[in-house]
Amino acid sequence: MKIKYYISIAAVLILVVFQAKGQNPMGLYFMETIPQSSQMNPAIQPRANGFFAFPSASLLFQSDLAFDDVFQEHGSEWITPLSQRFNYDDLYNSLGKAANINNYADVDVFGLGFRSGRDYLSFTMAVKSVMQTGMPSDLLKISESGFPDGQSFNFSSFGMKHIAYHELAFGYSREWNDRFTFGLKFKPLFGIAGGFSTIDQFQINTSRTQWDLIVDGTIHTSAPLEVEEGEPGNFPENISGRDLTSDETSEYFTSFQNGGMAFDFGTVYEHDEAWTFSAAFTNLGYVKFKNDLNSLSFDGSYAFDGISVEGTDDNQIEQAFDDIIDSIETVIEYDLTHEKFNIPLTPSLYVGASYIWTPSVSFGLLSRSTFQKHNYRQDLNLSMNIQPYSFMALNLNYSKRIKGESGLGTAVSLLGGPFQFFLAADYIPMRYANVSIDDGDSFTMPYKHK
């Protein structure tokens, strides 16, 4: 019962406070003094012969857009896409079909591990949440040129994925010989809530006489929602959140009903006393949802030939747009089902190399590739690891996201008797810029340069 209580508290913290799954800072990868490094590569064996992990949390916000994608420097000022001087070609070159904005958060509830000869076994329990949003690159065309005659906007790359789940991770690593170490993690998953979209077509074509809207897609959810269905083929009468009692909330967040699984694979190769190479493929799996299911499909087209209002009365304009929405809901064909669905995790590939310079100083180079729908992103990380004393370990690193931001990072670990404390961060803002808008307004924000 105590474990279920801790899981419930951790889940509430994620869903209400963080609203974000956590990816470990890349600086931890080469810090073998910290057991959490095995979360990125299950073949990595901590130096400690055994460990017991207390609850900890990690949080990550990630964007495909770097500072100097959205803001461009002109002389002594930074301008926004609202400026006529903004160069959109530079912005398009930095993006794929979609610009992804992601929030991740982890709460590690419990963990333990121990060495047995050449083997290392571990078990961890965590609550994780992922929020990923893909914004179509064609949205930028609207701010660049508006809606000119004969323009086609393709928003099919829009995507949304939100998943919160419990993770149990059983890890096994073995030193196969003096050079090779292999690792595997089997991770049973249990979904708390989730939702994602599959958009096959979402397009707007403009002309002098009318605009044509064409849509075809589905939105899947597993969450405490009240959906009031209307006539077949029509949009639901009402969608709202369901009020939960305290007992229902606790049961909801501690339930282990929406099962799934995932695997991590890793290897470490010690070439000689100085050079070590490693690779890992993580989060190969999915969560299958079968409770509180709603899948809303939509398919059809709508021709918009303008609105007619007298004067500039705000109420008339608002009513005109309400009429358009009502018309779209009438013309588009909708279908509400309650079938089971899977939400895949987002796999990552790690490839690393480290060089031991002295017994207390080493250097590492790490590549992390993330395979997200409509987008593939790669981060590179160069780090220096220092262990001046047996009770202290330091990491200084520099990260660069291909076609994205860059920045410094650091990690520090301290041993206090049987306890270990550590703190780590990537992409720390080191500079700030004063951004000016053509109307005279300005504001200050972190400047993560490329």
C-alpha positions in Angstrom: 0.0 0.0 0.0 2.9 2.4 0.7 4.3 1.7 -2.8 0.9 2.5 -4.4 0.7 5.7 -2.3 4.2 6.9 -3.4 3.3 6.1 -7.1 0.1 8.1 -6.7 1.9 11.1 -5.3 4.5 10.9 -8.1 1.9 10.7 -10.8 0.1 13.7 -9.5 3.3 15.7 -9.4 4.0 14.8 -13.0 0.5 15.4 -14.4 -0.4 18.5 -12.4 2.9 20.2 -11.6 5.4 19.3 -14.3 2.9 18.5 -17.0 5.8 17.1 -18.8 9.0 12.2 -19.5 12.5 13.0 -18.6 15.5 12.3 -20.7 18.6 12.1 -18.7 21.1 14.9 -19.3 23.8 13.6 -21.7 26.5 14.6 -19.3 25.5 11.6 -17.1 26.4 9.0 -19.8 30.1 8.9 -19.0 29.8 9.3 -15.2 30.1 5.7 -14.1 30.0 6.8 -10.4 26.2 7.5 -10.9 24.0 4.4 -11.4 21.5 6.4 -13.5 24.0 6.3 -16.4 22.7 2.8 -17.1 19.3 4.3 -18.0 20.9 5.5 -21.2 22.9 2.4 -21.9 21.9 -0.8 -20.0 25.4 -2.3 -20.6 27.1 0.3 -18.5 27.9 -1.1 -15.1 28.2 1.3 -12.2 31.4 1.3 -10.3 29.6 0.6 -7.0 29.1 -3.1 -6.3 25.5 -2.3 -5.2 23.2 0.7 -4.9 19.8 1.7 -3.6 18.1 4.7 -5.2 15.8 7.1 -3.4 13.1 9.0 -5.2 14.4 11.7 -7.7 13.0 13.8 -10.5 14.2 15.1 -13.9 12.6 17.5 -16.2 13.3 18.5 -19.8 11.9 21.0 -22.2 13.0 20.6 -25.8 12.3 22.5 -29.0 13.5 22.1 -32.6 13.7 25.9 -32.9 16.8 27.6 -31.7 16.9 31.2 -30.6 18.4 32.4 -33.8 15.8 30.5 -35.8 12.9 32.5 -34.4 14.9 35.7 -33.8 17.3 37.1 -36.4 20.0 39.7 -35.7 19.9 42.9 -37.7 22.6 45.3 -36.5 22.2 45.8 -32.8 18.7 44.4 -32.6 16.9 41.1 -32.8 13.8 40.9 -35.0 10.8 38.5 -34.9 8.9 36.8 -37.8 6.4 39.7 -37.6 9.1 42.0 -39.1 9.2 42.6 -42.8 13.0 42.3 -42.6 12.7 38.7 -41.4 14.3 36.1 -43.7 12.0 33.1 -43.7 14.2 31.0 -46.0 16.7 30.6 -43.1 13.9 29.5 -40.8 12.6 26.9 -43.4 16.1 25.4 -43.8 16.3 24.7 -40.1 13.0 22.7 -40.0 11.7 19.5 -41.5 8.0 18.9 -42.1 7.3 19.8 -38.5 8.8 21.7 -35.6 8.6 19.6 -32.5 8.1 21.0 -29.0 8.5 18.4 -26.3 8.1 18.2 -22.5 9.5 15.2 -20.6 9.5 14.4 -16.9 10.5 11.4 -14.8 10.0 10.6 -11.2 12.2 7.6 -10.2 10.3 6.2 -7.3 12.7 3.3 -6.3 15.8 1.6 -7.6 18.4 -1.0 -6.6 21.2 -3.0 -8.2 24.0 -5.3 -7.3 27.0 -7.0 -8.9 27.5 -10.8 -9.0 30.8 -11.7 -10.5 30.7 -10.5 -14.2 27.0 -9.8 -14.0 25.1 -6.7 -12.8 21.4 -6.8 -12.1 19.1 -3.9 -11.4 15.5 -3.0 -10.9 13.9 0.5 -11.0 10.4 1.8 -10.7 9.4 5.1 -12.2 6.5 7.2 -13.3 7.0 9.0 -16.6 5.2 11.5 -18.8 5.7 12.6 -22.4 4.1 15.5 -24.1 5.1 16.0 -27.8 3.6 18.4 -30.2 4.5 18.7 -33.9 3.7 22.1 -35.5 3.6 22.0 -39.3 6.2 24.1 -41.1 3.4 25.4 -43.4 2.0 27.4 -40.5 5.0 29.8 -41.1 3.6 30.6 -44.5 0.7 32.3 -42.9 2.9 34.8 -41.0 5.1 35.2 -44.0 2.6 35.9 -46.8 -0.9 35.5 -45.3 -3.5 33.8 -47.5 -2.7 34.8 -51.1 -4.7 33.5 -54.1 -3.7 30.1 -55.3 -1.8 29.1 -52.2 -1.9 25.5 -50.7 -1.2 24.9 -47.0 -0.4 21.4 -45.9 -0.9 20.9 -42.2 -0.9 17.0 -42.3 2.3 16.9 -40.3 0.5 18.3 -37.2 0.9 15.8 -34.4 0.1 15.4 -30.7 1.2 12.6 -28.3 0.7 12.6 -24.6 1.4 9.6 -22.5 1.8 9.1 -18.7 2.7 5.6 -17.5 4.3 3.5 -14.8 7.6 1.8 -15.8 9.2 -1.2 -14.1 12.7 -1.9 -15.5 14.5 -5.2 -15.0 18.2 -4.7 -16.1 20.9 -7.3 -16.8 24.4 -6.5 -17.8 27.3 -9.0 -18.3 31.0 -8.6 -19.0 31.2 -11.2 -21.7 35.0 -11.0 -21.8 37.7 -8.5 -21.0 36.6 -6.3 -23.9 32.8 -6.7 -24.5 30.0 -5.9 -22.1 26.3 -6.4 -23.2 23.2 -5.2 -21.5 19.4 -5.6 -21.7 16.5 -4.0 -20.0 13.0 -5.4 -20.1 10.4 -2.8 -19.1 6.8 -3.7 -18.4 4.7 -0.5 -18.8 1.3 0.4 -17.4 -0.5 3.4 -18.9 -2.2 6.1 -16.7 -3.6 8.3 -19.4 -2.7 9.0 -23.0 -3.7 10.6 -26.3 -2.4 11.0 -29.8 -3.5 12.1 -33.2 -3.1 10.5 -36.6 -3.6 13.1 -39.4 -3.8 11.6 -42.9 -4.8 14.9 -44.6 -5.2 18.4 -43.4 -5.0 20.9 -46.2 -6.3 24.4 -47.1 -6.4 25.6 -50.7 -7.0 29.3 -51.4 -8.5 31.1 -54.4 -10.2 34.3 -55.3 -13.7 32.9 -54.8 -13.4 30.4 -52.0 -11.1 28.5 -49.7 -11.3 24.7 -49.6 -10.6 22.8 -46.3 -9.9 19.0 -46.6 -9.4 16.9 -43.5 -9.0 13.2 -42.7 -7.7 12.0 -39.3 -8.4 10.6 -35.9 -7.7 11.7 -32.3 -7.4 8.9 -29.7 -7.7 9.4 -26.0 -7.6 7.3 -22.8 -8.5 9.7 -20.0 -11.4 10.5 -17.5 -13.6 12.3 -20.1 -17.4 12.6 -20.4 -18.3 12.5 -24.1 -22.0 13.1 -24.9 -22.6 11.6 -28.3 -25.0 13.2 -30.8 -26.5 12.0 -34.0 -24.3 9.4 -35.9 -21.9 11.3 -38.2 -22.2 14.6 -36.2 -19.7 16.1 -33.8 -20.3 15.1 -30.1 -22.7 17.3 -28.2 -20.3 17.8 -25.4 -16.8 16.8 -24.2 -15.7 17.5 -20.7 -13.5 16.2 -17.9 -15.1 13.7 -15.5 -15.0 14.6 -11.8 -13.2 12.0 -9.7 -13.4 11.4 -6.0 -10.2 11.1 -4.0 -10.5 7.3 -4.0 -11.1 7.2 -7.8 -8.1 9.5 -8.3 -5.9 7.3 -6.3 -7.1 4.2 -8.1 -6.7 5.9 -11.4 -3.1 6.8 -10.9 -2.1 3.5 -9.2 -3.9 1.2 -11.7 -1.8 -1.4 -13.6 -4.4 -2.2 -16.3 -3.2 -0.6 -19.5 -0.3 -2.9 -20.2 2.6 -2.5 -22.6 6.3 -3.3 -22.8 9.6 -1.8 -24.0 13.2 -2.9 -24.4 16.6 -1.3 -24.1 19.7 -2.8 -25.7 23.3 -1.7 -25.2 27.0 -2.7 -25.6 30.3 -1.4 -24.4 33.6 -2.2 -26.1 36.9 -1.5 -24.3 39.4 -1.2 -27.2 42.4 -0.7 -24.9 43.2 0.9 -21.5 42.5 4.4 -22.9 39.7 4.1 -25.5 36.2 2.7 -24.9 33.3 2.7 -27.4 29.6 2.1 -26.7 26.1 2.1 -28.2 22.6 1.7 -27.1 19.0 1.6 -28.5 16.4 2.5 -25.9 12.6 2.8 -25.6 11.7 0.2 -28.2 8.1 -0.4 -27.2 4.5 0.8 -26.7 1.7 1.1 -24.2 -1.7 -0.4 -25.0 -4.7 1.5 -23.7 -8.0 -0.3 -23.0 -9.8 1.9 -20.4 -11.8 5.1 -20.8 -11.3 5.0 -24.6 -12.6 7.6 -27.1 -11.4 7.8 -30.7 -12.9 10.6 -32.8 -12.4 10.3 -36.5 -13.2 13.1 -39.0 -13.3 13.1 -42.8 -14.6 15.5 -45.4 -14.2 18.9 -47.0 -15.6 22.4 -46.6 -15.8 25.3 -49.0 -15.6 28.7 -47.4 -16.6 31.7 -49.6 -16.3 34.5 -47.0 -18.4 36.1 -44.3 -20.9 38.9 -44.4 -21.0 41.4 -41.6 -22.2 45.0 -41.4 -19.7 47.5 -39.9 -17.1 46.3 -37.4 -19.4 45.1 -34.6 -17.4 42.5 -32.6 -20.5 40.5 -31.7 -21.4 40.2 -35.4 -17.8 39.1 -36.3 -17.8 36.6 -33.5 -21.2 35.2 -34.5 -20.0 34.9 -38.1 -17.0 32.7 -37.1 -19.3 30.7 -34.8 -21.5 30.0 -37.9 -18.4 28.8 -39.8 -17.5 26.4 -37.0 -21.1 25.1 -37.0 -21.1 24.7 -40.7 -17.8 22.7 -40.5 -19.2 20.5 -37.8 -22.2 19.8 -40.1 -20.3 19.1 -43.3 -17.5 17.1 -41.9 -18.3 13.4 -41.2 -17.5 12.3 -37.6 -17.3 8.9 -36.1 -16.8 8.1 -32.4 -15.6 4.7 -31.4 -14.2 3.1 -28.2 -11.6 0.6 -29.4 -8.3 -0.2 -27.9 -5.2 1.5 -29.3 -1.4 1.6 -28.9 0.8 4.6 -28.3 4.5 3.9 -29.3 7.3 5.3 -27.2 10.0 7.5 -28.9 13.1 5.4 -29.5 16.6 6.9 -29.0 20.0 5.8 -30.3 23.2 6.5 -28.3 26.7 6.1 -29.7 29.6 7.1 -27.6 33.4 7.1 -27.3 35.6 8.0 -24.3 39.3 8.5 -23.8 41.0 8.2 -20.4 43.7 10.9 -20.2 44.8 10.4 -16.6 43.3 8.2 -13.8 41.2 11.2 -12.7 40.4 12.9 -16.1 38.6 11.5 -19.1 36.9 12.9 -22.2 33.8 11.7 -23.9 31.9 12.2 -27.2 28.3 11.2 -27.4 25.6 11.2 -30.1 21.9 10.9 -29.3 19.5 10.4 -32.1 15.7 10.7 -31.5 13.2 9.1 -33.9 10.1 11.2 -33.8 7.3 11.2 -36.3 7.9 13.6 -39.2 11.2 14.5 -37.7 14.6 13.0 -36.9 16.8 15.0 -34.5 20.4 14.4 -33.4 22.3 15.9 -30.4 26.1 15.8 -30.1 27.8 16.2 -26.7 31.5 16.7 -25.9 32.3 16.3 -22.2 35.2 16.2 -19.7 34.9 14.1 -16.6 37.0 14.9 -13.5 37.3 12.9 -10.3 39.8 14.8 -8.1 38.8 12.8 -5.0 37.1 9.5 -4.4 34.0 11.2 -3.0 33.6 13.8 -5.8 33.0 13.6 -9.6 32.5 16.5 -11.9 31.4 16.8 -15.6 31.6 19.8 -17.9 30.1 19.4 -21.4 29.0 21.2 -24.5 25.9 20.1 -26.5 25.0 20.8 -30.0 21.7 19.9 -31.7 22.0 19.5 -35.4 19.9 22.2 -37.0 19.2 23.5 -33.5 20.5 25.1 -30.4 23.7 24.5 -28.5 24.9 25.2 -24.9 27.0 24.3 -21.9 26.1 21.6 -19.4 27.4 20.3 -16.1 27.0 17.6 -13.5 28.4 17.1 -10.0 28.3 14.1 -7.7 29.2 13.9 -4.1 29.5 10.9 -1.8 28.6 11.4 1.9 29.1 8.0 3.6 26.6 5.6 2.0 24.7 8.4 0.3 25.3 9.9 -3.1 23.9 13.3 -4.2 24.1 14.5 -7.8 22.8 17.3 -9.9 23.0 17.6 -13.8 21.8 19.9 -16.5 22.2 20.3 -20.3 21.8 23.3 -22.6 22.2 25.9 -19.8 21.5 29.5 -21.1 24.7 31.5 -20.8 23.7 34.6 -22.7 20.6 36.7 -22.9 19.4 39.0 -25.7 17.2 42.0 -25.9 14.6 41.3 -28.6 12.9 44.3 -30.3 9.7 44.4 -32.3 9.0 46.9 -35.0 6.3 48.6 -32.9 8.9 49.5 -30.3 8.2 46.8 -27.7 11.1 44.8 -26.5 11.8 41.9 -24.1 14.7 39.9 -22.7 15.1 36.1 -23.1 17.8 33.4 -22.9 20.0 33.3 -26.0 20.9 29.7 -26.9 23.1 30.3 -30.0 23.9 27.8 -32.7 
